[in-house]
Amino acid sequence: HPAVSDMLIPPDKFLESAKIKRMLELLDELEASGEKALLFSQFTTYLDVIEYTLSVHRPSMRLHRLDGSTPIAERTEIVE
């Protein structure tokens, strides 16, 4: 992910974050029970970290990113 390469923290250190560890645990639980999850952050940089972490550590997990750059017409479609 391009934005991740510009960060001061190396991507291999993301898993040392308690928030990232807990997020992965919760996502595994939700996926096992067939549930969906909505992750929210007001910081797009943190969304970059989440997106990168999931692409590396949960590559089979479907991800739809919704942020301020997402066209309004697509937002409802993505959520449904």
C-alpha positions in Angstrom: 0.0 0.0 0.0 1.6 3.3 -1.1 0.6 5.4 2.0 1.9 2.8 4.3 5.4 3.0 2.9 5.5 6.7 3.9 4.9 6.0 7.6 7.5 6.2 10.3 6.5 2.9 11.8 7.6 -0.1 9.6 4.6 -2.2 8.5 6.0 -5.3 10.1 5.5 -3.5 13.5 1.7 -2.9 13.0 0.9 -6.2 14.7 2.6 -4.9 17.9 -0.3 -2.5 18.3 -2.9 -3.6 20.8 -5.7 -2.1 18.7 -4.6 -4.0 15.6 -4.2 -7.3 17.6 -7.7 -6.9 19.1 -9.2 -5.9 15.8 -7.9 -9.1 14.2 -9.2 -11.2 17.1 -12.7 -9.6 16.8 -12.8 -9.9 13.0 -11.9 -13.6 13.3 -14.7 -14.1 15.8 -17.2 -12.2 13.6 -16.2 -14.1 10.5 -16.5 -17.4 12.2 -20.1 -16.6 13.2 -21.0 -15.2 9.7 -21.3 -11.6 10.9 -20.1 -8.5 9.2 -18.1 -5.7 10.7 -17.8 -2.0 10.2 -14.6 -0.4 11.2 -14.5 3.4 11.7 -11.7 5.8 12.0 -11.8 9.6 11.4 -8.1 9.2 10.3 -7.6 8.0 6.7 -4.0 7.1 7.6 -5.3 4.6 10.2 -7.6 3.2 7.5 -4.5 2.7 5.4 -2.9 0.7 8.3 -6.1 -1.4 8.7 -6.3 -2.0 4.9 -2.6 -3.0 4.7 -2.8 -5.3 7.8 -5.9 -7.1 6.4 -4.3 -7.5 3.0 -1.3 -9.2 4.6 -2.7 -11.1 7.5 -6.3 -11.8 6.4 -6.0 -11.8 2.6 -9.2 -13.8 2.1 -11.3 -11.3 4.1 -13.4 -9.1 1.9 -12.8 -5.4 2.4 -14.7 -2.4 1.2 -13.2 0.9 2.0 -15.5 3.8 2.5 -14.0 7.3 3.1 -14.4 10.8 2.0 -13.0 10.0 -1.4 -15.7 7.5 -2.1 -18.4 9.0 -4.4 -21.7 9.5 -2.7 -23.5 7.3 -5.3 -21.3 4.3 -4.3 -21.6 4.6 -0.6 -25.0 3.1 -0.2 -24.1 0.3 -2.6 -20.9 -0.5 -0.6 -22.7 -0.6 2.8 -25.5 -2.9 1.5 
